[in-house]
Amino acid sequence: MGRNTQLYSQAKCSVIVAAADGSFQRVVTDFAGDNDAISFEPNEGRIKVQEGLDRSRLSVSAGTAGKVTLKLKPTSPECGLFNRLYKLHRSNPILLNISIYSGVEEVVKLQNCLGDLATASTGGAEMQTQSFTFIGEDFSPDESEG
């Protein structure tokens, strides 16, 4: 059954963060937000239009880099882990691999990536999210036939 004929199930959605060297692996928990708790995208500028006098041409970059953003509740145990990993990156970088399993069972991977510090706010009446962004050199979206 192709990806487009399957039913979406939020319960199937999961994210696994693992050290590229295999030293640890964690399933991320306590996502925040509604439809944007997990986002992924290739780096910009992979396909560009080159304008000329007589016609336009397309150029395709060989770059495979991408970005994953995870929005977590401040109560998520992974918030502390991701903050510790960021501090380690400054002295002893640990490359990460991220695998995202979507609600329609597609798999998106970002390999050899580093994470940035969270962006967050606090002090309001409601618990706010912490957003962690990971930039990697090998972004591979699901390639199954739909």
N, C-alpha and C positions, 0 to 999 in steps of 0.2 A: 504494500500500500504506500503510495507516495505521500510526501509531507503535506501536500495541500488537501488530501482527502482524510487526514486524521483530525480528530477532535482536539481542541486546545484544552489542556488541564494545567492549572496553576500548580497543582500538587506535583507535577512532573518536573517543574523548574528547579534547578539546583546549580550551584557554583562550587567548584573545587579549586583551591589554591594550593599549589605544591612547589617545593623547592626544585629547581631544575636538576640539582645533583641528587635528588631522591631522599634527602635527609628528613623531610617532613611533608605531610599532606593534611589539609583541613577542609572540611565541608563548611562553607560560610552559612551562618544562621542569623536570624533576627533582622531581616531586610525591612526597610522603611519605604514609605511612599506607596503609591498605587501602581500606576503603569510604567513608572520610570525607575524602579529600584535597581534594575540591571540594564546598563546600556553598553553598546559596543559599536565601534566604527573604525574604518580604515583611516589612515592619515589623509589629510586633504591633498589635493593636487596630483592625484594619480593619473587622471586623464585631463589633458588641457587642449584647448583649441589654439592653434597657431594661425594668426591672420596674415594673409599675404595680399599682394596687389590683385592677383587674379582669382584666388579662391582660398578657402580655409582648409587646414589640415589638422588632424588629431594626432597628438603624441601621447603615448602611454608610458608612464614611469614603471620601472622594474621594482620599485619599492614595495615592500610587503608589510610595513610597520602599521601599527594600529593602537587603539586606546580602548580600555574597559573602565567604566565607572560603576562603582557599587555604592548604593545608599543604604546605610545601616542605622538601626536604632542605637543610641548611646549605650544601651545595655548589652549589645552584642559582644561576646567574648573576642571576636575577631578585631574589634577596634583597638584593643591593647596590643594584639599581635601585629597588626599593620603598623602601628606607631613604633613598636620596637624594631620592626624590620626597616623602617625608614631611617632610624638612628644607626642601625648596622650598615646601611648602604653607604654612609659617609666614611666608614673606616674599613669595612669588610663586606663589600656588596654580595648579596645573595640573589641570584637571578631566579625569577619565579615563572611558573607556567600556570595559566588560568584556563579552565575548561568550563564552559557554560552549556548546560543542557536545558533547552527551552521547553515550553509547554507543549510543543508539537514534535518533540524529540529530535530537533535539529541540534547539532553540536557545533559550537564556535570555540576556537582556541586562540589564545594569545600566548606566545612562547618567548622566553628570554626577556622578561620584562622587569621593571623596577617600579615600586609604588611611591607616590608622593604623600605628604602629610594631608590629613583630612581637612576639608573645609567644613565649618560648623558654626552654629550660633546657639545661644542659650539664654535663659532668663524669661522666656514667655510662659504663658499658661499651659502650653502643650510641649511635650517632648519633641525636640528638633532632631533632624537627621544629621549624620556625619557622612560625607561623601569622600570616598577614596578613589583616586584615579591611578591607573597603571598604564604605562607606556611600554610597548614591546616591539621587537624587531620582526616578529613573524606572526601576522594576523591571518587566520584561515577560517573564513566563514563556511557554513555548511554547503556542501556541493552535491547533496543528494538530489535526485530528480523529483520534481513536484508533481 
